Amino acid sequence: MNFYPLIGISLGVLLSYYILKILAKRINKDMPSLGELMYPMHHSDSRRDKINQRKAKLAEKKGKH
């Protein structure tokens, strides 16, 4: 069995991990999770939904007082 493809894939994964780590450190943010990397639109949509829920709760509190 030829191990060159496995070696190439593991080198690529390690290299991309360190590049991502360096970029995250440069912009002063945490490392993204695997889900954020695989489905970035879903996570940005859920963040917007959470922001909208907070705004709605604040609006309700202001309206009740």
mmCIF file as Biopython writes it, N, C-alpha, C and O atoms, coordinates in Angstrom:
data_model
#
loop_
_atom_site.group_PDB
_atom_site.id
_atom_site.type_symbol
_atom_site.label_atom_id
_atom_site.label_alt_id
_atom_site.label_comp_id
_atom_site.label_asym_id
_atom_site.label_entity_id
_atom_site.label_seq_id
_atom_site.pdbx_PDB_ins_code
_atom_site.Cartn_x
_atom_site.Cartn_y
_atom_site.Cartn_z
_atom_site.occupancy
_atom_site.B_iso_or_equiv
_atom_site.auth_seq_id
_atom_site.auth_asym_id
_atom_site.pdbx_PDB_model_num
ATOM 1   N N  . MET A ? 1  ? 0.846   -1.177 0.000  1.0 0.0 1  A 1 
ATOM 2   C CA . MET A ? 1  ? 0.000   0.000  0.000  1.0 0.0 1  A 1 
ATOM 3   C C  . MET A ? 1  ? 0.890   1.239  0.000  1.0 0.0 1  A 1 
ATOM 4   O O  . MET A ? 1  ? 1.906   1.298  0.693  1.0 0.0 1  A 1 
ATOM 5   N N  . ASN A ? 2  ? 0.490   2.206  -0.778 1.0 0.0 2  A 1 
ATOM 6   C CA . ASN A ? 2  ? 1.255   3.432  -0.911 1.0 0.0 2  A 1 
ATOM 7   C C  . ASN A ? 2  ? 0.770   4.451  0.126  1.0 0.0 2  A 1 
ATOM 8   O O  . ASN A ? 2  ? -0.418  4.767  0.187  1.0 0.0 2  A 1 
ATOM 9   N N  . PHE A ? 3  ? 1.696   4.957  0.935  1.0 0.0 3  A 1 
ATOM 10  C CA . PHE A ? 3  ? 1.332   5.889  2.012  1.0 0.0 3  A 1 
ATOM 11  C C  . PHE A ? 3  ? 1.498   7.349  1.620  1.0 0.0 3  A 1 
ATOM 12  O O  . PHE A ? 3  ? 1.234   8.227  2.442  1.0 0.0 3  A 1 
ATOM 13  N N  . TYR A ? 4  ? 1.923   7.642  0.401  1.0 0.0 4  A 1 
ATOM 14  C CA . TYR A ? 4  ? 2.126   9.024  -0.014 1.0 0.0 4  A 1 
ATOM 15  C C  . TYR A ? 4  ? 0.839   9.860  0.038  1.0 0.0 4  A 1 
ATOM 16  O O  . TYR A ? 4  ? 0.897   11.012 0.471  1.0 0.0 4  A 1 
ATOM 17  N N  . PRO A ? 5  ? -0.308  9.337  -0.380 1.0 0.0 5  A 1 
ATOM 18  C CA . PRO A ? 5  ? -1.531  10.154 -0.262 1.0 0.0 5  A 1 
ATOM 19  C C  . PRO A ? 5  ? -1.872  10.488 1.192  1.0 0.0 5  A 1 
ATOM 20  O O  . PRO A ? 5  ? -2.301  11.605 1.481  1.0 0.0 5  A 1 
ATOM 21  N N  . LEU A ? 6  ? -1.690  9.546  2.099  1.0 0.0 6  A 1 
ATOM 22  C CA . LEU A ? 6  ? -1.977  9.813  3.514  1.0 0.0 6  A 1 
ATOM 23  C C  . LEU A ? 6  ? -1.024  10.859 4.075  1.0 0.0 6  A 1 
ATOM 24  O O  . LEU A ? 6  ? -1.431  11.724 4.851  1.0 0.0 6  A 1 
ATOM 25  N N  . ILE A ? 7  ? 0.231   10.779 3.687  1.0 0.0 7  A 1 
ATOM 26  C CA . ILE A ? 7  ? 1.218   11.759 4.145  1.0 0.0 7  A 1 
ATOM 27  C C  . ILE A ? 7  ? 0.866   13.141 3.591  1.0 0.0 7  A 1 
ATOM 28  O O  . ILE A ? 7  ? 0.953   14.137 4.309  1.0 0.0 7  A 1 
ATOM 29  N N  . GLY A ? 8  ? 0.474   13.205 2.335  1.0 0.0 8  A 1 
ATOM 30  C CA . GLY A ? 8  ? 0.105   14.477 1.719  1.0 0.0 8  A 1 
ATOM 31  C C  . GLY A ? 8  ? -1.122  15.105 2.364  1.0 0.0 8  A 1 
ATOM 32  O O  . GLY A ? 8  ? -1.159  16.312 2.602  1.0 0.0 8  A 1 
ATOM 33  N N  . ILE A ? 9  ? -2.115  14.287 2.641  1.0 0.0 9  A 1 
ATOM 34  C CA . ILE A ? 9  ? -3.339  14.800 3.275  1.0 0.0 9  A 1 
ATOM 35  C C  . ILE A ? 9  ? -3.041  15.292 4.684  1.0 0.0 9  A 1 
ATOM 36  O O  . ILE A ? 9  ? -3.518  16.356 5.080  1.0 0.0 9  A 1 
ATOM 37  N N  . SER A ? 10 ? -2.263  14.537 5.442  1.0 0.0 10 A 1 
ATOM 38  C CA . SER A ? 10 ? -1.960  14.968 6.815  1.0 0.0 10 A 1 
ATOM 39  C C  . SER A ? 10 ? -1.108  16.227 6.821  1.0 0.0 10 A 1 
ATOM 40  O O  . SER A ? 10 ? -1.296  17.081 7.687  1.0 0.0 10 A 1 
ATOM 41  N N  . LEU A ? 11 ? -0.183  16.369 5.888  1.0 0.0 11 A 1 
ATOM 42  C CA . LEU A ? 11 ? 0.600   17.607 5.810  1.0 0.0 11 A 1 
ATOM 43  C C  . LEU A ? 11 ? -0.298  18.787 5.448  1.0 0.0 11 A 1 
ATOM 44  O O  . LEU A ? 11 ? -0.135  19.880 5.992  1.0 0.0 11 A 1 
ATOM 45  N N  . GLY A ? 12 ? -1.238  18.575 4.540  1.0 0.0 12 A 1 
ATOM 46  C CA . GLY A ? 12 ? -2.171  19.630 4.165  1.0 0.0 12 A 1 
ATOM 47  C C  . GLY A ? 12 ? -3.063  20.061 5.316  1.0 0.0 12 A 1 
ATOM 48  O O  . GLY A ? 12 ? -3.322  21.251 5.500  1.0 0.0 12 A 1 
ATOM 49  N N  . VAL A ? 13 ? -3.532  19.089 6.089  1.0 0.0 13 A 1 
ATOM 50  C CA . VAL A ? 13 ? -4.388  19.403 7.240  1.0 0.0 13 A 1 
ATOM 51  C C  . VAL A ? 13 ? -3.596  20.185 8.283  1.0 0.0 13 A 1 
ATOM 52  O O  . VAL A ? 13 ? -4.088  21.181 8.813  1.0 0.0 13 A 1 
ATOM 53  N N  . LEU A ? 14 ? -2.393  19.751 8.579  1.0 0.0 14 A 1 
ATOM 54  C CA . LEU A ? 14 ? -1.578  20.455 9.572  1.0 0.0 14 A 1 
ATOM 55  C C  . LEU A ? 14 ? -1.211  21.858 9.111  1.0 0.0 14 A 1 
ATOM 56  O O  . LEU A ? 14 ? -1.261  22.804 9.897  1.0 0.0 14 A 1 
ATOM 57  N N  . LEU A ? 15 ? -0.848  21.996 7.858  1.0 0.0 15 A 1 
ATOM 58  C CA . LEU A ? 15 ? -0.487  23.303 7.332  1.0 0.0 15 A 1 
ATOM 59  C C  . LEU A ? 15 ? -1.686  24.254 7.359  1.0 0.0 15 A 1 
ATOM 60  O O  . LEU A ? 15 ? -1.549  25.414 7.747  1.0 0.0 15 A 1 
ATOM 61  N N  . SER A ? 16 ? -2.847  23.769 6.951  1.0 0.0 16 A 1 
ATOM 62  C CA . SER A ? 16 ? -4.032  24.632 6.963  1.0 0.0 16 A 1 
ATOM 63  C C  . SER A ? 16 ? -4.453  24.991 8.387  1.0 0.0 16 A 1 
ATOM 64  O O  . SER A ? 16 ? -4.948  26.093 8.620  1.0 0.0 16 A 1 
ATOM 65  N N  . TYR A ? 17 ? -4.264  24.083 9.336  1.0 0.0 17 A 1 
ATOM 66  C CA . TYR A ? 17 ? -4.588  24.378 10.736 1.0 0.0 17 A 1 
ATOM 67  C C  . TYR A ? 17 ? -3.707  25.511 11.258 1.0 0.0 17 A 1 
ATOM 68  O O  . TYR A ? 17 ? -4.199  26.438 11.902 1.0 0.0 17 A 1 
ATOM 69  N N  . TYR A ? 18 ? -2.411  25.437 10.980 1.0 0.0 18 A 1 
ATOM 70  C CA . TYR A ? 18 ? -1.511  26.478 11.476 1.0 0.0 18 A 1 
ATOM 71  C C  . TYR A ? 18 ? -1.742  27.810 10.770 1.0 0.0 18 A 1 
ATOM 72  O O  . TYR A ? 18 ? -1.622  28.863 11.396 1.0 0.0 18 A 1 
ATOM 73  N N  . ILE A ? 19 ? -2.069  27.784 9.487  1.0 0.0 19 A 1 
ATOM 74  C CA . ILE A ? 19 ? -2.394  29.031 8.784  1.0 0.0 19 A 1 
ATOM 75  C C  . ILE A ? 19 ? -3.645  29.656 9.384  1.0 0.0 19 A 1 
ATOM 76  O O  . ILE A ? 19 ? -3.690  30.865 9.608  1.0 0.0 19 A 1 
ATOM 77  N N  . LEU A ? 20 ? -4.657  28.843 9.644  1.0 0.0 20 A 1 
ATOM 78  C CA . LEU A ? 20 ? -5.895  29.340 10.245 1.0 0.0 20 A 1 
ATOM 79  C C  . LEU A ? 20 ? -5.638  29.888 11.643 1.0 0.0 20 A 1 
ATOM 80  O O  . LEU A ? 20 ? -6.208  30.912 12.022 1.0 0.0 20 A 1 
ATOM 81  N N  . LYS A ? 21 ? -4.802  29.228 12.398 1.0 0.0 21 A 1 
ATOM 82  C CA . LYS A ? 21 ? -4.467  29.678 13.745 1.0 0.0 21 A 1 
ATOM 83  C C  . LYS A ? 21 ? -3.751  31.029 13.710 1.0 0.0 21 A 1 
ATOM 84  O O  . LYS A ? 21 ? -4.036  31.907 14.525 1.0 0.0 21 A 1 
ATOM 85  N N  . ILE A ? 22 ? -2.831  31.191 12.774 1.0 0.0 22 A 1 
ATOM 86  C CA . ILE A ? 22 ? -2.103  32.451 12.639 1.0 0.0 22 A 1 
ATOM 87  C C  . ILE A ? 22 ? -3.045  33.574 12.223 1.0 0.0 22 A 1 
ATOM 88  O O  . ILE A ? 22 ? -2.971  34.680 12.758 1.0 0.0 22 A 1 
ATOM 89  N N  . LEU A ? 23 ? -3.931  33.294 11.269 1.0 0.0 23 A 1 
ATOM 90  C CA . LEU A ? 23 ? -4.877  34.318 10.823 1.0 0.0 23 A 1 
ATOM 91  C C  . LEU A ? 23 ? -5.837  34.723 11.935 1.0 0.0 23 A 1 
ATOM 92  O O  . LEU A ? 23 ? -6.151  35.904 12.083 1.0 0.0 23 A 1 
ATOM 93  N N  . ALA A ? 24 ? -6.299  33.764 12.707 1.0 0.0 24 A 1 
ATOM 94  C CA . ALA A ? 24 ? -7.208  34.072 13.818 1.0 0.0 24 A 1 
ATOM 95  C C  . ALA A ? 24 ? -6.501  34.924 14.864 1.0 0.0 24 A 1 
ATOM 96  O O  . ALA A ? 24 ? -7.112  35.817 15.451 1.0 0.0 24 A 1 
ATOM 97  N N  . LYS A ? 25 ? -5.239  34.659 15.100 1.0 0.0 25 A 1 
ATOM 98  C CA . LYS A ? 25 ? -4.485  35.440 16.073 1.0 0.0 25 A 1 
ATOM 99  C C  . LYS A ? 25 ? -4.268  36.860 15.578 1.0 0.0 25 A 1 
ATOM 100 O O  . LYS A ? 25 ? -4.291  37.803 16.369 1.0 0.0 25 A 1 
ATOM 101 N N  . ARG A ? 26 ? -4.056  37.024 14.269 1.0 0.0 26 A 1 
ATOM 102 C CA . ARG A ? 26 ? -3.828  38.358 13.692 1.0 0.0 26 A 1 
ATOM 103 C C  . ARG A ? 26 ? -5.051  39.246 13.809 1.0 0.0 26 A 1 
ATOM 104 O O  . ARG A ? 26 ? -4.919  40.448 14.037 1.0 0.0 26 A 1 
ATOM 105 N N  . ILE A ? 27 ? -6.244  38.677 13.657 1.0 0.0 27 A 1 
ATOM 106 C CA . ILE A ? 27 ? -7.453  39.496 13.745 1.0 0.0 27 A 1 
ATOM 107 C C  . ILE A ? 27 ? -8.051  39.467 15.154 1.0 0.0 27 A 1 
ATOM 108 O O  . ILE A ? 27 ? -9.159  39.956 15.375 1.0 0.0 27 A 1 
ATOM 109 N N  . ASN A ? 28 ? -7.314  38.895 16.095 1.0 0.0 28 A 1 
ATOM 110 C CA . ASN A ? 28 ? -7.707  38.880 17.511 1.0 0.0 28 A 1 
ATOM 111 C C  . ASN A ? 28 ? -9.059  38.222 17.744 1.0 0.0 28 A 1 
ATOM 112 O O  . ASN A ? 28 ? -9.885  38.740 18.495 1.0 0.0 28 A 1 
ATOM 113 N N  . LYS A ? 29 ? -9.282  37.095 17.109 1.0 0.0 29 A 1 
ATOM 114 C CA . LYS A ? 29 ? -10.509 36.324 17.328 1.0 0.0 29 A 1 
ATOM 115 C C  . LYS A ? 29 ? -10.144 34.895 17.679 1.0 0.0 29 A 1 
ATOM 116 O O  . LYS A ? 29 ? -9.007  34.464 17.492 1.0 0.0 29 A 1 
ATOM 117 N N  . ASP A ? 30 ? -11.130 34.166 18.191 1.0 0.0 30 A 1 
ATOM 118 C CA . ASP A ? 30 ? -10.919 32.761 18.530 1.0 0.0 30 A 1 
ATOM 119 C C  . ASP A ? 30 ? -10.890 31.924 17.260 1.0 0.0 30 A 1 
ATOM 120 O O  . ASP A ? 30 ? -11.340 32.345 16.195 1.0 0.0 30 A 1 
ATOM 121 N N  . MET A ? 31 ? -10.343 30.723 17.415 1.0 0.0 31 A 1 
ATOM 122 C CA . MET A ? 31 ? -10.347 29.781 16.298 1.0 0.0 31 A 1 
ATOM 123 C C  . MET A ? 31 ? -11.792 29.390 15.993 1.0 0.0 31 A 1 
ATOM 124 O O  . MET A ? 31 ? -12.550 29.092 16.916 1.0 0.0 31 A 1 
ATOM 125 N N  . PRO A ? 32 ? -12.189 29.385 14.727 1.0 0.0 32 A 1 
ATOM 126 C CA . PRO A ? 32 ? -13.555 28.958 14.401 1.0 0.0 32 A 1 
ATOM 127 C C  . PRO A ? 32 ? -13.732 27.457 14.626 1.0 0.0 32 A 1 
ATOM 128 O O  . PRO A ? 32 ? -12.792 26.672 14.495 1.0 0.0 32 A 1 
ATOM 129 N N  . SER A ? 33 ? -14.940 27.091 14.960 1.0 0.0 33 A 1 
ATOM 130 C CA . SER A ? 33 ? -15.217 25.671 15.158 1.0 0.0 33 A 1 
ATOM 131 C C  . SER A ? 33 ? -15.349 24.977 13.811 1.0 0.0 33 A 1 
ATOM 132 O O  . SER A ? 33 ? -15.416 25.630 12.770 1.0 0.0 33 A 1 
ATOM 133 N N  . LEU A ? 34 ? -15.386 23.667 13.838 1.0 0.0 34 A 1 
ATOM 134 C CA . LEU A ? 34 ? -15.510 22.897 12.612 1.0 0.0 34 A 1 
ATOM 135 C C  . LEU A ? 34 ? -16.837 23.194 11.912 1.0 0.0 34 A 1 
ATOM 136 O O  . LEU A ? 34 ? -16.893 23.260 10.684 1.0 0.0 34 A 1 
ATOM 137 N N  . GLY A ? 35 ? -17.892 23.370 12.684 1.0 0.0 35 A 1 
ATOM 138 C CA . GLY A ? 35 ? -19.195 23.689 12.103 1.0 0.0 35 A 1 
ATOM 139 C C  . GLY A ? 35 ? -19.202 25.032 11.401 1.0 0.0 35 A 1 
ATOM 140 O O  . GLY A ? 35 ? -19.835 25.181 10.356 1.0 0.0 35 A 1 
ATOM 141 N N  . GLU A ? 36 ? -18.504 26.016 11.963 1.0 0.0 36 A 1 
ATOM 142 C CA . GLU A ? 36 ? -18.418 27.319 11.313 1.0 0.0 36 A 1 
ATOM 143 C C  . GLU A ? 36 ? -17.627 27.241 10.017 1.0 0.0 36 A 1 
ATOM 144 O O  . GLU A ? 36 ? -17.927 27.954 9.059  1.0 0.0 36 A 1 
ATOM 145 N N  . LEU A ? 37 ? -16.621 26.382 9.984  1.0 0.0 37 A 1 
ATOM 146 C CA . LEU A ? 37 ? -15.840 26.230 8.762  1.0 0.0 37 A 1 
ATOM 147 C C  . LEU A ? 37 ? -16.616 25.494 7.683  1.0 0.0 37 A 1 
ATOM 148 O O  . LEU A ? 37 ? -16.504 25.827 6.503  1.0 0.0 37 A 1 
ATOM 149 N N  . MET A ? 38 ? -17.399 24.502 8.072  1.0 0.0 38 A 1 
ATOM 150 C CA . MET A ? 38 ? -18.131 23.702 7.089  1.0 0.0 38 A 1 
ATOM 151 C C  . MET A ? 38 ? -19.399 24.403 6.603  1.0 0.0 38 A 1 
ATOM 152 O O  . MET A ? 38 ? -19.749 24.307 5.426  1.0 0.0 38 A 1 
ATOM 153 N N  . TYR A ? 39 ? -20.084 25.103 7.501  1.0 0.0 39 A 1 
ATOM 154 C CA . TYR A ? 39 ? -21.354 25.753 7.160  1.0 0.0 39 A 1 
ATOM 155 C C  . TYR A ? 39 ? -21.332 27.204 7.624  1.0 0.0 39 A 1 
ATOM 156 O O  . TYR A ? 39 ? -22.025 27.540 8.584  1.0 0.0 39 A 1 
ATOM 157 N N  . PRO A ? 40 ? -20.557 28.077 6.974  1.0 0.0 40 A 1 
ATOM 158 C CA . PRO A ? 40 ? -20.430 29.453 7.460  1.0 0.0 40 A 1 
ATOM 159 C C  . PRO A ? 40 ? -21.723 30.260 7.367  1.0 0.0 40 A 1 
ATOM 160 O O  . PRO A ? 40 ? -21.974 31.109 8.222  1.0 0.0 40 A 1 
ATOM 161 N N  . MET A ? 41 ? -22.546 30.016 6.353  1.0 0.0 41 A 1 
ATOM 162 C CA . MET A ? 41 ? -23.784 30.794 6.228  1.0 0.0 41 A 1 
ATOM 163 C C  . MET A ? 41 ? -24.764 30.436 7.337  1.0 0.0 41 A 1 
ATOM 164 O O  . MET A ? 41 ? -25.455 31.316 7.851  1.0 0.0 41 A 1 
ATOM 165 N N  . HIS A ? 42 ? -24.839 29.178 7.714  1.0 0.0 42 A 1 
ATOM 166 C CA . HIS A ? 42 ? -25.746 28.772 8.789  1.0 0.0 42 A 1 
ATOM 167 C C  . HIS A ? 42 ? -25.373 29.470 10.088 1.0 0.0 42 A 1 
ATOM 168 O O  . HIS A ? 42 ? -26.247 29.927 10.825 1.0 0.0 42 A 1 
ATOM 169 N N  . HIS A ? 43 ? -24.085 29.554 10.369 1.0 0.0 43 A 1 
ATOM 170 C CA . HIS A ? 43 ? -23.665 30.175 11.617 1.0 0.0 43 A 1 
ATOM 171 C C  . HIS A ? 43 ? -23.869 31.680 11.592 1.0 0.0 43 A 1 
ATOM 172 O O  . HIS A ? 43 ? -24.219 32.269 12.615 1.0 0.0 43 A 1 
ATOM 173 N N  . SER A ? 44 ? -23.660 32.315 10.449 1.0 0.0 44 A 1 
ATOM 174 C CA . SER A ? 44 ? -23.903 33.757 10.393 1.0 0.0 44 A 1 
ATOM 175 C C  . SER A ? 44 ? -25.396 34.041 10.488 1.0 0.0 44 A 1 
ATOM 176 O O  . SER A ? 44 ? -25.793 35.041 11.086 1.0 0.0 44 A 1 
ATOM 177 N N  . ASP A ? 45 ? -26.230 33.181 9.910  1.0 0.0 45 A 1 
ATOM 178 C CA . ASP A ? 45 ? -27.674 33.359 10.028 1.0 0.0 45 A 1 
ATOM 179 C C  . ASP A ? 45 ? -28.129 33.186 11.472 1.0 0.0 45 A 1 
ATOM 180 O O  . ASP A ? 45 ? -28.973 33.944 11.951 1.0 0.0 45 A 1 
ATOM 181 N N  . SER A ? 46 ? -27.579 32.195 12.169 1.0 0.0 46 A 1 
ATOM 182 C CA . SER A ? 46 ? -27.992 31.984 13.555 1.0 0.0 46 A 1 
ATOM 183 C C  . SER A ? 46 ? -27.514 33.132 14.439 1.0 0.0 46 A 1 
ATOM 184 O O  . SER A ? 46 ? -28.178 33.474 15.417 1.0 0.0 46 A 1 
ATOM 185 N N  . ARG A ? 47 ? -26.381 33.726 14.111 1.0 0.0 47 A 1 
ATOM 186 C CA . ARG A ? 47 ? -25.933 34.897 14.882 1.0 0.0 47 A 1 
ATOM 187 C C  . ARG A ? 47 ? -26.897 36.056 14.682 1.0 0.0 47 A 1 
ATOM 188 O O  . ARG A ? 47 ? -27.253 36.750 15.635 1.0 0.0 47 A 1 
ATOM 189 N N  . ARG A ? 48 ? -27.317 36.262 13.442 1.0 0.0 48 A 1 
ATOM 190 C CA . ARG A ? 48 ? -28.287 37.338 13.167 1.0 0.0 48 A 1 
ATOM 191 C C  . ARG A ? 48 ? -29.600 37.076 13.888 1.0 0.0 48 A 1 
ATOM 192 O O  . ARG A ? 48 ? -30.216 38.000 14.420 1.0 0.0 48 A 1 
ATOM 193 N N  . ASP A ? 49 ? -30.026 35.833 13.908 1.0 0.0 49 A 1 
ATOM 194 C CA . ASP A ? 49 ? -31.264 35.488 14.604 1.0 0.0 49 A 1 
ATOM 195 C C  . ASP A ? 49 ? -31.150 35.788 16.098 1.0 0.0 49 A 1 
ATOM 196 O O  . ASP A ? 49 ? -32.088 36.315 16.697 1.0 0.0 49 A 1 
ATOM 197 N N  . LYS A ? 50 ? -30.014 35.459 16.699 1.0 0.0 50 A 1 
ATOM 198 C CA . LYS A ? 50 ? -29.823 35.734 18.125 1.0 0.0 50 A 1 
ATOM 199 C C  . LYS A ? 50 ? -29.843 37.238 18.388 1.0 0.0 50 A 1 
ATOM 200 O O  . LYS A ? 50 ? -30.424 37.686 19.376 1.0 0.0 50 A 1 
ATOM 201 N N  . ILE A ? 51 ? -29.218 38.013 17.516 1.0 0.0 51 A 1 
ATOM 202 C CA . ILE A ? 51 ? -29.216 39.469 17.673 1.0 0.0 51 A 1 
ATOM 203 C C  . ILE A ? 51 ? -30.634 40.003 17.570 1.0 0.0 51 A 1 
ATOM 204 O O  . ILE A ? 51 ? -31.038 40.860 18.355 1.0 0.0 51 A 1 
ATOM 205 N N  . ASN A ? 52 ? -31.397 39.494 16.593 1.0 0.0 52 A 1 
ATOM 206 C CA . ASN A ? 52 ? -32.777 39.946 16.433 1.0 0.0 52 A 1 
ATOM 207 C C  . ASN A ? 52 ? -33.638 39.549 17.633 1.0 0.0 52 A 1 
ATOM 208 O O  . ASN A ? 52 ? -34.523 40.306 18.033 1.0 0.0 52 A 1 
ATOM 209 N N  . GLN A ? 53 ? -33.388 38.371 18.212 1.0 0.0 53 A 1 
ATOM 210 C CA . GLN A ? 53 ? -34.134 37.952 19.402 1.0 0.0 53 A 1 
ATOM 211 C C  . GLN A ? 53 ? -33.831 38.873 20.575 1.0 0.0 53 A 1 
ATOM 212 O O  . GLN A ? 53 ? -34.735 39.240 21.326 1.0 0.0 53 A 1 
ATOM 213 N N  . ARG A ? 54 ? -32.577 39.246 20.735 1.0 0.0 54 A 1 
ATOM 214 C CA . ARG A ? 54 ? -32.216 40.167 21.831 1.0 0.0 54 A 1 
ATOM 215 C C  . ARG A ? 54 ? -32.900 41.518 21.640 1.0 0.0 54 A 1 
ATOM 216 O O  . ARG A ? 54 ? -33.411 42.102 22.596 1.0 0.0 54 A 1 
ATOM 217 N N  . LYS A ? 55 ? -32.906 42.012 20.395 1.0 0.0 55 A 1 
ATOM 218 C CA . LYS A ? 55 ? -33.551 43.297 20.124 1.0 0.0 55 A 1 
ATOM 219 C C  . LYS A ? 55 ? -35.048 43.220 20.411 1.0 0.0 55 A 1 
ATOM 220 O O  . LYS A ? 55 ? -35.627 44.164 20.949 1.0 0.0 55 A 1 
ATOM 221 N N  . ALA A ? 56 ? -35.668 42.112 20.057 1.0 0.0 56 A 1 
ATOM 222 C CA . ALA A ? 56 ? -37.101 41.949 20.305 1.0 0.0 56 A 1 
ATOM 223 C C  . ALA A ? 56 ? -37.393 41.907 21.799 1.0 0.0 56 A 1 
ATOM 224 O O  . ALA A ? 56 ? -38.377 42.492 22.250 1.0 0.0 56 A 1 
ATOM 225 N N  . LYS A ? 57 ? -36.550 41.221 22.576 1.0 0.0 57 A 1 
ATOM 226 C CA . LYS A ? 57 ? -36.744 41.170 24.026 1.0 0.0 57 A 1 
ATOM 227 C C  . LYS A ? 57 ? -36.603 42.552 24.642 1.0 0.0 57 A 1 
ATOM 228 O O  . LYS A ? 57 ? -37.376 42.927 25.524 1.0 0.0 57 A 1 
ATOM 229 N N  . LEU A ? 58 ? -35.605 43.315 24.172 1.0 0.0 58 A 1 
ATOM 230 C CA . LEU A ? 58 ? -35.428 44.669 24.692 1.0 0.0 58 A 1 
ATOM 231 C C  . LEU A ? 58 ? -36.621 45.549 24.343 1.0 0.0 58 A 1 
ATOM 232 O O  . LEU A ? 58 ? -37.054 46.359 25.162 1.0 0.0 58 A 1 
ATOM 233 N N  . ALA A ? 59 ? -37.146 45.398 23.150 1.0 0.0 59 A 1 
ATOM 234 C CA . ALA A ? 59 ? -38.311 46.182 22.736 1.0 0.0 59 A 1 
ATOM 235 C C  . ALA A ? 59 ? -39.530 45.820 23.581 1.0 0.0 59 A 1 
ATOM 236 O O  . ALA A ? 59 ? -40.317 46.697 23.937 1.0 0.0 59 A 1 
ATOM 237 N N  . GLU A ? 60 ? -39.692 44.549 23.902 1.0 0.0 60 A 1 
ATOM 238 C CA . GLU A ? 60 ? -40.815 44.121 24.746 1.0 0.0 60 A 1 
ATOM 239 C C  . GLU A ? 60 ? -40.685 44.711 26.137 1.0 0.0 60 A 1 
ATOM 240 O O  . GLU A ? 60 ? -41.667 45.189 26.705 1.0 0.0 60 A 1 
ATOM 241 N N  . LYS A ? 61 ? -39.463 44.681 26.697 1.0 0.0 61 A 1 
ATOM 242 C CA . LYS A ? 61 ? -39.268 45.245 28.042 1.0 0.0 61 A 1 
ATOM 243 C C  . LYS A ? 61 ? -39.564 46.734 28.071 1.0 0.0 61 A 1 
ATOM 244 O O  . LYS A ? 61 ? -40.158 47.232 29.028 1.0 0.0 61 A 1 
ATOM 245 N N  . LYS A ? 62 ? -39.159 47.442 27.041 1.0 0.0 62 A 1 
ATOM 246 C CA . LYS A ? 62 ? -39.417 48.873 26.995 1.0 0.0 62 A 1 
ATOM 247 C C  . LYS A ? 62 ? -40.907 49.158 26.844 1.0 0.0 62 A 1 
ATOM 248 O O  . LYS A ? 62 ? -41.416 50.130 27.401 1.0 0.0 62 A 1 
ATOM 249 N N  . GLY A ? 63 ? -41.596 48.322 26.100 1.0 0.0 63 A 1 
ATOM 250 C CA . GLY A ? 63 ? -43.022 48.508 25.898 1.0 0.0 63 A 1 
ATOM 251 C C  . GLY A ? 63 ? -43.862 48.182 27.129 1.0 0.0 63 A 1 
ATOM 252 O O  . GLY A ? 63 ? -44.932 48.760 27.320 1.0 0.0 63 A 1 
ATOM 253 N N  . LYS A ? 64 ? -43.385 47.256 27.968 1.0 0.0 64 A 1 
ATOM 254 C CA . LYS A ? 64 ? -44.141 46.845 29.157 1.0 0.0 64 A 1 
ATOM 255 C C  . LYS A ? 64 ? -44.057 47.862 30.282 1.0 0.0 64 A 1 
ATOM 256 O O  . LYS A ? 64 ? -44.979 47.965 31.092 1.0 0.0 64 A 1 
ATOM 257 N N  . HIS A ? 65 ? -42.968 48.612 30.343 1.0 0.0 65 A 1 
ATOM 258 C CA . HIS A ? 65 ? -42.803 49.562 31.454 1.0 0.0 65 A 1 
ATOM 259 C C  . HIS A ? 65 ? -43.576 50.778 31.225 1.0 0.0 65 A 1 
ATOM 260 O O  . HIS A ? 65 ? -43.557 51.687 32.054 1.0 0.0 65 A 1 
#
